Amino acid sequence: MAIKPLKDRVVAKREEALQKTKSGLLLGEATEKPAYAVVQAVGPEAKSVKKGDKILFKDYSAMDVKIDKDEYLIVKEEDILGVIA
């Protein structure tokens, strides 16, 4: 099943949190979820992002949606802080 976002909404899939640091230290379960995701679909009024972009967003403003076994986020374009190059 696919989600077709309306207006300036963006559907994204949250990336998995890092399990170890760059120096090799293993992280525990208490790590915070990253506030970045990969864009899966873009509404017709969204102008700054496209499918496949990795975005930073305001974590508290994203709506979590679970369809089948997949988890998605729906975010307004104005709540996206930036695109990671």
N, C-alpha and C positions, 0 to 999 in steps of 0.2 A: 504494500500500500504506500502511495506517495502523498506527501503533504504539499498542497499548492498554497503558498502564502498570499495574503491579500495586502493591498496598499503598500506600505513601506516595511512590511514585516520580513524577517529573514529567518529561515529554518537552518539550524546548525546542529552539528553533532559534537558533543564535548570530547576533547582529547583525554586520553588516560593520563593520570598523574604520574610523574616520574617516580620510579621505584628506588633509584639511587642518585646521589649527587654526582657532579662531574669528577669529584675527587675519589669516588668509589664507595662512599658511605651509604649504607642501606637505610631507607626511610621506613618508618613504621606506618601503621594504619591510621594514625592521628593526623596525617598530612591533610592540608586543606585542598579542596578541589581547585584546579586551575581555572582562571576566568578567561579561558580562551577555547575556541572551537573552530571547526572547519565548516564553512558554509555549504549546505546541501541544496538549497533553493532560495530564490530571491523574488519578492513581490514586484509587481509592475512599476511601482513608484519609487523603489529603492534605486539610488543612483551611484552610491559610493562603493558598493561591494558587488562581487560576482561569485558565482558558484566556484568552489575550490579555494577561495581565500581563507586564510587563517586569521581570525579576528580576536581582539580583546574586547570584552564587554563588561558592563556593570552586572556583577553576579546576582545581586538582589533583584534586578529588574527582569531577568529571564524567566520564562514560563517553561517548566519541564513537562514534557509530553511523552508517554510511552505507548508505542504502537507495535503490536505483536511483541517481539522481544527486544526491539530497538528503542533507545531513548534519544529524544531530540529536544532541542531548545527552540523556542520562538522568541525572537528579540526584535524590538523596534529598531529601525536604523539609527534613530537619534541616541539610543543607548549603547551603540557600538563606539568604543573609544578609539579604535585604530585597527589597521590591517598590518599584520606582521609580514615583513618582506623576507 
